[in-house]
Amino acid sequence: MQIRVSKGGQISLPAEIRRRWASDALVVEDLGDRVVLRPIPSDPVGAVVGAFPSQKGTVSQARKRISKEEQEAERRKYPK
């Protein structure tokens, strides 16, 4: 499949590809001799929950855990 790049550097992905990946964001990876486009899940937390045996629980629990870890990191970064 050949896709043209506009003067502004934009490309259009065919509808078939957009529907299959169902994502509205991509990671662009420059590998030197080629460019790789990887879809980013709409819900990155939900996409990895349960993917690793040591991480169990629901998406909601994962979000709470991440939020708590971020708050703790901020407290360590800016102690009172």
Order of alpha helices (4+ residues) and beta strands (2+ residues): alpha-beta-beta-alpha-alpha
